[in-house]
Amino acid sequence: MALPKLEPIRDEDLPAFCSFLHAHLNPSHPADVWADAFRQDWGVDRPNSGFLIRDEGGEIVGGIGAIYAAYPVRGQLEKFCNITSWMVLDAYRTQSMRLAMAVISQPGFHFTDLSPTAVVEQSLKFLKFKPMNAARTLLFNLPAPQQRLVGASVVTNPAKIEAVLDAASLKVYRDHKHFPWLRFLAVGRGSGYSLVIYKRARLKHLPSAEIIGFTNPDTFLRHLPLLGCHFLLSGMVTTRVESRLLPARPAWPHTVLTGYRNRVFRSDTLVEADIQNLYSEYAALDL
């Protein structure tokens, strides 16, 4: 019996593939939102949007999505392939690894999966993906009037955010500002601001700020008290950020939460702190 046909997902295949994901993986994500995530123009000539398999009648019976991006890491522009939305119908589950192998066989990329299920995580570990530190640092949002006295500020107006950011942070902002589920601000003073991208979430039934990503980590860490004060005044009692992204432990009341599912990556040269949540399905989809 011939193997089901495996082929790259071309632009003309995206509507059908995303309708397949909507029907069989997650009905809460409309097909057009999925398609927009795969079409992001993030500095890479996209070779495909992943790979799919078809049955003998040409119907899609499985696939694995890929979001491509390039961003600087320690002064060097690196190219990433972010694996997401891996779905195969039960009758064709034996073909699943063919899809993953097709993606990771593409040269020149670092590979990530930032929202794997437990089964996907174990499958990717077999393909030499490494788990990242899953711990979150939880900060308690408190008043911080002393930060205002040193001239630090939080900027939330879109035009003013663009005005205070350095060129690299401004590019990150413009690459992500069109996603309606993401929120943005800049925190800092003078010529040193950090762009902060977050979502409003809940933790222990209380409003919380979930940090998706930020630029200029040292500036972000320095102004965490003011950021927490801003979030408190906005009705959020805690701030949650992945511990691996922080350059040091915060000098501010906090605790570490564990028990989260690992994100995974495959790279010969990068470490977990180099891997952003931005430029991935974690930003391009409302997860």
PASEDREN-927084 format. One record per atom (N, C-alpha, C, O): residue in one letter; x, y, z. Coordinates in steps of 0.001 Angstrom, whole numbers, plus 500000, padded with zeros to 6 digits. Last residue first. Layout:
N
AXYZ
...
***
This chain:
287
L496545532244522266
L496656531005523038
L496447531275524525
L496503530349525335
D495903533567519562
D495444533912520908
D495380532646521752
D494316532053521934
L498860533689517558
L497549533113517862
L497177533493519302
L498050533711520142
A501240535030517565
A500413535127516355
A499038534498516507
A498148534737515691
A502500534382519971
A502058535756519728
A501046535843518589
A500108536638518645
Y502855531704519740
Y502430532204521039
Y501989533661520962
Y501199534122521786
E503892531187517293
E502454530970517461
E501948531538518767
E500759531825518905
S506274533948516986
S505892532544517106
S504381532437517197
S503671533442517183
Y507400536410517693
Y507721535798516404
Y507394534303516409
Y508163533494515891
L507949535884521233
L507522536680520095
L507930535962518819
L508716535016518858
N509338534323522905
N507949533943522671
N507349534736521525
N506363534319520917
Q512757533605521956
Q511671534521522294
Q510312533834522142
Q510157532895521362
I515638532183523115
I514408531880522386
I513290532795522860
I512916532765524032
D517823532535524706
D517838533197523399
D516507533080522672
D516270533806521707
A517547530932526889
A517326532360527104
A517297533138525786
A516806534266525743
E518345528418525893
E516929528707526096
E516630530181526295
E515557530643525906
V520859528950523311
V520407528436524602
V518990528942524845
V518490529787524103
L522199527959520082
L521462528842520972
L521123528140522281
L521100526912522359
T523451525958518539
T524233527109519004
T523522527985520024
T524189528698520773
D521839523983517602
D523214523603517942
D523977524741518603
D525045524515519172
S518481523451518580
S519502524343518042
S520866523847518488
S521030523356519605
R515191523212519304
R516292522423518748
R517262523387518074
R516904524060517108
F512939523410522104
F513653523970520959
F514759523018520532
F515195522150521288
V509852523760523941
V511006522992523491
V511654523677522291
V511005524425521560
R508217524422527079
R508429524766525682
R509702524026525254
R510539523700526095
N506610522320529450
N507836522837528847
N507611523310527422
N506897522668526651
R503873523374531447
R504389522503530398
R505613523152529756
R505652524364529544
Y504343524137534945
Y503928524493533590
Y504520523494532590
Y505536522855532860
G505330523689537462
G504223522855537012
G503697523200535640
G502704522621535199
T505933526652539502
T506335525528538664
T505098524760538218
T503970525126538548
L506790529971540338
L505747528983540116
L506259527891539195
L506945528175538213
V508401531856542765
V508568531093541532
V507489530019541472
V507295529258542420
T507780535250543830
T507914533825544092
T508037533134542750
T507804533749541709
H508609538527545138
H508227537588544086
H508328536158544600
H508888535899545665
P509389541859545669
P508681540697546197
P508180539766545077
P507428540181544195
W512524542499544111
W511146542922544323
W510382541709544828
W510716540593544430
A514747542228542274
A514877542738543644
A513529543328544058
A513424544525544322
P514594539273540243
P514132540635540561
P514373540983542032
P514222540139542916
R517496537638539051
R516318537583539910
R515883538999540271
R516728539842540576
A518314538384535596
A518672538141537000
A517382538039537800
A516301538320537283
P517201538477533069
P518663538457533175
P519162538193534595
P520320537816534778
L514462536354532185
L514977537418533042
L516495537340533148
L517038536246533302
L513610534138530825
L513787535367530054
L514428536487530868
L514891537473530295
R513163532102532605
R514306531967531699
R514596533254530930
R515708533441530437
S510763532727533877
S512025532950534585
S513216532921533639
S514186533648533853
E508164534463532353
E508988533253532342
E510352533547532940
E511015534508532550
V506011536260534524
V506964536265533417
V507800534997533495
V508106534516534586
R503252538020535838
R503861536710535629
R504764536758534398
R504347537239533344
T502087540063538396
T502723540028537081
T503460538701536960
T504200538306537860
T498996540832540123
T500288540162539974
T500788540313538549
T500037540639537630
V496698542336539972
V497375542251541270
V498730541564541195
V499537541699542114
M495330544833537986
M495969543518537986
M496870543405539212
M497705544275539459
G494290547407537652
G493423546367538177
G494002544975538211
G493268544013538438
S495944549421537035
S495086548946535942
S494238547759536359
S493546547164535533
L497446549681539264
L496473550743539011
L495524550383537866
L494444550959537738
L499016547399538782
L498133547457539949
L497050548506539738
L495875548254540001
F500472548178536535
F499516547082536412
F498529547079537583
F497346546791537400
H502008550214537728
H501097550518536618
H500041549426536481
H498855549718536328
C503468548689539560
C502578549743540043
C501558550106538967
C500377550285539264
G504966547105537782
G503996546486538684
G503000547487539233
G501815547177539363
L506541549133536643
L505640548353535806
L504558547690536658
L503380547710536302
L507999549924538858
L507077550876538235
L506070550155537350
L504894550516537309
P509433547495539345
P508553548093540366
P507533549071539773
P506356549051540136
L510872547083536848
L509762546213537231
L508879546808538330
L507661546643538262
H513058548444535928
H511822549205536104
H510619548320536420
H509475548753536279
R515075546566535687
R515282547740536535
R513975548440536857
R513812548974537954
L514057544791533775
L514241544342535153
L514352545532536106
L513791545511537201
F514070546432531450
F512833545820531936
F512959545450533407
F512071545757534202
T516807546908531243
T515887548027531479
T514565547509532024
T514006548085532957
D517679544302530722
D518166544998531919
D517268546182532271
D516996546435533445
P516354543636528228
P516045542950529497
P516514543681530747
P515802543678531752
N515229544860525648
N516166545466526602
N515968544902528017
N515475545602528901
T511773543850525311
T513089544170524777
T513942544774525888
T513428545152526941
F509585541067525971
F510050542440526202
F511398542606525534
F512080541628525229
G506573539025526152
G507956539312525779
G508297540754526064
G507422541567526361
I504351538425527678
I504666537588526523
I506118537787526109
I506809536831525758
I503279538429530952
I504249539014530037
I504560538020528922
I504986536897529192
E500190538835532198
E501060537774531702
E501988538354530642
E501539538729529559
A498837540213535003
A499479540559533739
A500417539424533351
A501337539093534099
S495672539260536438
S497136539204536418
S497633539636535046
S496942539453534044
P492903539032538647
P493500539582537435
P495027539635537535
P495590540001538567
L492268535821540209
L492521537258540311
L493178537770539031
L493929537035538389
H492101533082540220
H490841533827540088
H491021535338540221
H490034536065540334
K494760532320540054
K494040532106541322
K492777532971541376
K492426533518542421
L494999534603537519
L495767533651538297
L495117533547539666
L494941534550540357
R494267535675534240
R493813535466535610
R494693534399536250
R495080533423535608
A495363538368532071
A495041536976532359
A494475536891533772
A494234537911534418
R496245540422529431
R495504540360530693
R495064538920530897
R494463538317530008
K499507540139528052
K498074539874527985
K497484540022529379
K498155539773530380
Y502206542108526588
Y501573541294527617
Y500112541018527265
Y499563541580526318
I505299543508526021
I504127542936525366
I503501541954526341
I504180541069526861
V507257546343526302
V506676545223527035
V505393544792526326
V504512545611526064
L510282547862525521
L508952547529525033
L508468546297525786
L509197545311525894
S512144549965527579
S511877548578527196
S510454548481526687
S509523548957527335
Y514312552752527091
Y512986552187527323
Y512960550719526880
Y513653550308525948
G516401555262527396
G516395553839527675
G515024553321528051
G514612553435529206
S516634557951527237
S516798557228525978
S516755555717526181
S517038554962525251
G514401558604529828
G515409559156528928
G515444558421527602
G514424558282526926
R513161555432531051
R513339556881531144
R514415557318530164
R515236556514529723
G510554552955531158
G511948553381531247
G512037554872531461
G511115555499531983
V508397551053529132
V508754551477530478
V510235551834530506
V511068551115529954
A505619550866526975
A507061551054527104
A507331551567528511
A506595552408529026
L503177548398525996
L503585549614526687
L505107549707526625
L505788548746526267
F500439546502524714
F501780547042524589
F501970548257525493
F501043549035525721
R498781543350524233
R498809544720524750
R500261545181524839
R501180544381525013
L497097541139521947
L498308541579522630
L498163543024523093
L497506543830522434
W494870540652520450
W494913540031521782
W496175540415522569
W496302540053523739
P495227541798517917
P494331542464518876
P494373541867520281
P493944542528521228
F498169542475516300
F497441541378516937
F496545541940518045
F497053542504519014
H499641544601515373
H498364544340514715
H497581543196515341
H496436542960514955
K502117544762516586
K501054545621517104
K499690545353516487
K498678545821517010
H504347543327515697
H503344542632516509
H502102543466516846
H501122542915517348
D506147544834514279
D505926543466513822
D504767542778514542
D504256541764514066
R506304547146515762
R505589547199514496
R505307545808513940
R504334545618513210
Y507857546169517949
Y506520546723518149
Y505713546691516851
Y504562546254516848
V510238545454516684
V509451544428517380
V508010544910517563
V507062544151517357
K511040548007515807
K510734546958514825
K509892545848515466
K508941545359514856
L511480549239518265
L510427549749517397
L510044548720516340
L508868548572516011
S513713547897519179
S512441547716519877
S511272548174519021
S510200547570519047
A515602548887517331
A515343547452517413
A514003547172518094
A513244546314517645
A515550551706517776
A515190551146516472
A514831549664516553
A513871549224515921
D513943552543520944
D515090552470520043
D514679551707518790
D513594551128518739
L510968554446521723
L511680553189521540
L512911553350520662
L512934554178519752
V509491556767521864
V510512556550522897
V511354555301522651
V512371555118523320
A507662556790519716
A508611557905519858
A509739557593520839
A510846558104520669
E506013554596520041
E506931554625518892
E508007555686519070
E509140555503518624
I504633555507522307
I505461554303522378
I506476554315521247
I507662554072521468
K503238557638521197
K504320557940522137
K505217556721522353
K506422556868522560
A501391556249519645
A502322557178519003
A503505557492519911
A504640557599519447
P500000554699521679
P500761554087520579
P501773555016519918
P502904554605519657
N500355555243525140
N499831555799523892
N500647555273522710
N501873555384522726
T501832554343527298
T500834553448526724
T500230553956525421
T499649553173524669
V504653554313529299
V504045554943528127
V503087553943527492
V503480552818527181
V505797555026532455
V505167553999531633
V504406554704530525
V503601555597530791
S508966556351533620
S507556556449533249
S507117555220532479
S507930554478531929
A511360557948535797
A510894556811534996
A509403556945534710
A508670557578535470
G512302559918537483
G512005560270536098
G511572559126535215
G511425559302534005
V512514559391540102
V513756559329539335
V513512559543537838
V514420559365537026
L509897559482540996
L510808560548541424
L512116560544540647
L512768561583540540
R508733557177540128
R508366558425539457
R509365559529539787
R509642560398538961
Q509754555396541982
Q510179555283540589
Q509845556554539811
Q510603556957538929
Q508459555930544340
Q509845556372544224
Q510342556296542785
Q511244557040542401
P505945554733544246
P506053556169543930
P507483556628543735
P507719557615543038
A504698552060543825
A506131552351543698
A506335553822543363
A506853554134542290
P502438549556545070
P502736550967544763
P504244551200544728
P504984550605545512
L502778546288543514
L502681547158544679
L502875548608544263
L503429548864543194
N502257543044542484
N502176544440542067
N501876545323543276
N500873545143543967
F504447540482542835
F503274541086543446
F503285542583543141
F504223543292543505
L505421538177540355
L505695539392541116
L504394539974541633
L503372539957540948
L506605535074539601
L505377535801539914
L505722536973540817
L506251536788541913
T508228533418537093
T508432534311538227
T507169535137538412
T506718535816537489
R507773530064536123
R507372531464535985
R507737532208537261
R507575531691538366
A509540527330534580
A509124528096535759
A508728529520535374
A509269530101534434
A510542525782532552
A509116526120532485
A508659527012533626
A507498527421533648
N513356525832530617
N512881526040531982
N511439526538531938
N511152527586531359
M512837523731527737
M513268524970528377
M512714525042529786
M511722524388530107
P513988520636526325
P513005521416527088
P513629522677527652
P514808522693528005
K515088520105522954
K515417520231524376
K514347521044525096
K513849522030524553
F514856517678520382
F514420518955520937
F514698518948522439
F514562517923523106
K515465515187519277
K516548515988519856
K516149517430520192
K517010518306520276
L513280513693518692
L513975514328517567
L515016515356518039
L515392516265517300
F512277513081521149
F512864511987520380
F513665512520519199
F514618511881518753
K511113515528521695
K512325515151522437
K513044513997521739
K514273513940521735
L508865515315520108
L509934516209519685
L511220515960520460
L512310516163519925
S507334513491521607
S507723513166520230
S508891514029519771
S509808513533519116
Q506935514923523980
Q507703513680524009
Q508174513278522609
Q509289512782522447
E505390517073522955
E506661517317523634
E507524516066523642
E508716516135523343
V503112515735522026
V504001516398521072
V505371516652521707
V506398516462521056
V502028514904524494
V502411513912523483
V503387514511522485
V504381513877522131
A501531517358525762
A502452516405526382
A502934515372525369
A504107514999525373
T501610519948523224
T500915519066524151
T501942518104524751
T503085518046524298
P503528522978522971
P503309521560522665
P502395520892523689
P502410521236524871
S504104525730522348
S502837525331522967
S502557523856522710
S501460523509522272
L506439526237521050
L506211526950522306
L504870526626522951
L504534527190523993
D508963524849519419
D507530524621519612
D507221525174520997
D507689524639522001
T511562525608517043
T510896525776518331
T509477525218518264
T508875525129517193
F514762525537515511
F513383525057515555
F512823525196516967
F513512524937517953
H516795527437513324
H516590526923514666
H515100526581514765
H514269527263514166
F517786526707509927
F516844527221510919
F517119526642512306
F517603525519512446
G519318525489507946
G519474526922508172
G518568527514509225
G518574528731509409
P517348522985506167
P518583523527506748
P518482525022507019
P517677525728506411
Q514770520824507024
Q515086522056506303
Q516312522724506939
Q516303522998508139
S514073518796508628
S515105518506507629
S515490519735506828
S516433519693506038
I511948519545510148
I513280519745510732
I514411519386509775
I515579519639510072
V509769518887508370
V510018520258508830
V511466520423509271
V512145521344508819
A509985516134507996
A510030517014506829
A510348518445507241
A511100519141506559
M509665515189510589
M510962515025509934
M511089515942508725
M512167516469508452
A506944515760510980
A507962516429511785
A509330516346511135
A510075517325511128
L505797514014509032
L505579515456508982
L506668516204509754
L507245517165509246
R506591511526509923
R507012511974508589
R506874513487508474
R507727514156507890
M505253511251512299
M506677511581512348
M507232511973510983
M508239512677510901
S502610510582511410
S502895511835512115
S504375512217512059
S504710513374511802
Q501716508269510329
Q502420509185509420
Q502900510454510123
Q503530511307509497
T500207506953512142
T501541506400511869
T502367507299510947
T503575507108510804
R497735508208512014
R498685508616513048
R500096508079512809
R501073508696513234
Y495567507873510403
Y496844508149509739
Y497945508523510740
Y498968509089510356
A493297507589511858
A493605506515510903
A494968506682510245
A495473505759509607
D493175510046513277
D493550508796513940
D493979507704512961
D494934506975513228
L494726512835511615
L493561512014511934
L494001510640512427
L495059510137512047
V496962515098513068
V496810513993512128
V495593513171512559
V495449512849513738
M498532518165513640
M497278517416513754
M497212516353512656
M497381516654511474
W500125520736515010
W500422519408514478
W499200518537514712
W498872518209515853
S500529523551515620
S499302523015515022
S499560521698514287
S499254521562513102
T503971524408514891
T502712524586515600
T501602523820514885
T501717523486513706
I507332525427514984
I506374524358514696
I505110524575515517
I505181524891516705
N509158527910513627
N508326527629514791
N507244526620514406
N506356526919513607
C512292528468512679
C511093527789512205
C510325527333513424
C510787526470514171
F514446531280512383
F513699530332513192
F512543529734512396
F511915530393511568
K517669532677512097
K516422532286511444
K515758531139512216
K516406530180512635
E519374535548513429
E519137534108513399
E517769533818512779
E516834534607512914
L521851537928513427
L520514537624512928
L520368536112512766
L521145535478512052
Q523574538760516364
Q523600537978515126
Q522170537675514698
Q521364537216515507
G523422539951518846
G524052540691517761
G524094539977516429
G524601540530515453
R521984538103520378
R523358538453520751
R524124539063519568
R525287538746519321
V519901537716517770
V520250537070519033
V521723537349519305
V522600536897518569
P517361539202515785
P518741539190516282
P518866538508517635
P518038538703518525
Y515218537076513774
Y515424538168514723
Y516819538063515320
Y517401536979515363
A512958535786511451
A514366536070511742
A514407537219512739
A513711538220512568
A510592533109510949
A510965534459511375
A512480534554511493
A513182533550511617
Y507728531119510177
Y509138531442509984
Y509424532885510373
Y508600533772510154
I505766528522511266
I505841529986511196
I507321530357511174
I508079529952512056
A504071525671510216
A505377526276510485
A505286527784510281
A504793528259509257
G502014522776511002
G502232524159510575
G503618524650510925
G504268524114511822
I501290519688509698
I502045520372510745
I502372521770510232
I502943521923509153
G498620517317509106
G499544518383508754
G500262518923509973
G499892518653511116
G496112515223507561
G497066515577508610
G497968516690508147
G498071516975506954
V494480514873505482
V494222514012506641
V495206514284507776
V495139513647508827
I492940516333502745
I493926516535503806
I493529515684505013
I492402515760505502
E492228514320499866
E491771515069501040
E492887515182502078
E493674514255502267
G492920512715497750
G493424514082497754
G492971514924498918
G493281516114498979
G492283510083497899
G491350510959497198
G491765512416497181
G491042513263496656
E494251509016499463
E494238508657498046
E493298509538497236
E493488509719496034
D495086511846501610
D494723510452501354
D494656510204499848
D494971511090499055
R497936513896502346
R496629513701501714
R496363512210501545
R497285511416501361
I499650515946504675
I499504514666503999
I498069514554503496
I497127515042504120
L501799518858504816
L500539518156505013
L500598516798504326
L501478516536503506
F503915521301506415
F503716520162505513
F502380519497505838
F501892519559506966
G504599524839506381
G504612523545507018
G504399522463505968
G504666522672504785
S504402526788504546
S503759527040505841
S503679525752506655
S502804525595507507
N507533527544502901
N506242526868502949
N505554527351504225
N506073528233504911
P509667529236502974
P509705528147501993
P508374527430501872
P508106526781500861
R509572532688503234
R508941531465503723
R509017530355502667
R508483530520501571
D512192534607503792
D511448534091502646
D510871532738503040
D511603531757503165
V511856536576506720
V512343535340506110
V511516535057504860
V510299535239504857
G510702538673508151
G512107538768507755
G512700537536507116
G513919537441506975
W507995538097508648
W508915538358509751
W510367538149509337
W511156537537510058
D504976538232507807
D506205538610507104
D507217539052508155
D507289540229508508
Q502657535608508333
Q503405536741508874
Q504706536970508105
Q505436536029507794
R501042533490507595
R501464534421506542
R502319535584507066
R502670536469506286
F500233532073509803
F501246531459508948
F501792532436507905
F502889532231507386
A498288533827510788
A499464533501511605
A500578532926510740
A501747533262510933
D496347533767508785
D497109534996509000
D498374534733509812
D499413535342509559
A495343531168509219
A496054531475507978
A496888532740508123
A498019532790507639
W494072531496511717
W495184530563511572
W496013530917510334
W497242530959510397
V492092533264510884
V493065533701511887
V494291532797511844
V495421533277511927
D490634531695509128
D491346532846508592
D492367533397509583
D493395533938509175
A489502529725510813
A490490529334509806
A491290530530509295
A492490530408509051
P489271530606514297
P488762530629512922
P489869530323511916
P491037530632512153
H489614528694517084
H490428529526516202
H489825529497514797
H489861528449514153
S487878526919518225
S487834528294518720
S488698529237517890
S488537530455517976
P488329524350517270
P487271525150516632
P487219526593517108
P486578527423516462
N491158522763516802
N490656523755517753
N489609524645517084
N489969525600516397
L491261520350515140
L492207520636516217
L491636521593517258
L491626521286518450
H489285520038513183
H489769518847513886
H490701519145515067
H490908518276515914
A488451522467512049
A487483521380512222
A487973520305513183
A487177519721513918
H490763524018511974
H489571524532512663
H488591523401512974
H487976523382514040
L492380522394510373
L492745522641511770
L491536523122512571
L491314522687513701
F490918522581507952
F491150521271508567
F491505521440510053
F490987520709510897
S491219525281507473
S489868524763507714
S489942523381508353
S489117523046509204
C493932525268506977
C493451525958508176
C492004525581508482
C491609525565509648
F493990523850504555
F494699523328505729
F494169523970507001
F493977523282508004
A492486525536502875
A492022524178503145
A492694523602504392
A492040522939505196
P494061527939502919
P492648527929503331
P492147526531503688
P491459526358504693
L496717526965502051
L496445527438503406
L494956527442503775
L494614526982504864
D497312526335499469
D496816525254500313
D496341525747501678
D495638525025502385
E498397528581498363
E497077528193497871
E496482527036498684
E495281526779498599
D500890528603499624
D499906529643499945
D498505529238499506
D497530529522500202
R501612525142500496
R501786526353499695
R500709527376500069
R499738527046500749
I503050522889502424
I501842523713502420
I502164525010501684
I502895525862502189
P504613520077500792
P504661521353501517
P503337522095501411
P502601521946500436
E503374516687501235
E503759517826500397
E503823519096501237
E503167519189502275
L502864513236500982
L503333514322501840
L503810515464500944
L504566515236499999
K500382510840500440
K501250511842499835
K501578512940500833
K500682513509501457
P500575507709502176
P499862508948501854
P500839510009501351
P501987510063501791
L502274504975500569
L502174505929501663
L501319507119501241
L501333507502500072
A500580502182499101
A501397503384498984
A501197504289500191
A500108504365500761
M500849498801500000
M500000500000500000
M500880501242500000
M501812501351500797
***
